[in-house]
Amino acid sequence: MSVGLLALLDDVAALAKVAAASLDDIAGQAAKAGAKAAGV
């Protein structure tokens, strides 16, 4: 039982890392798009 729980927590941690990286990427893309739109 505890092995399954640890695996689940590991999966959740991995998903959280991927989500954080994606959000970071989206923010970066939005900033670039905003700068282009502003003509910077």
JOVEN-V857852 format. One line per field, one symbol per residue. ss: DSSP state (h for helix, s for strand, l for the rest). phi: phi as a letter, one per 20 degrees, with the letter a starting at -180 (. if undefined). A space follows every 10 residues. Layout:
# JOVEN-V857852
ss->???
phi->???
This chain:
# JOVEN-V857852
ss->lhhhhhhhhh hhhhhhhhhh hhhhhhhhhh hhhhhhhhll
phi->.fffffffff ffffffffff ffffffffff fffffffeme
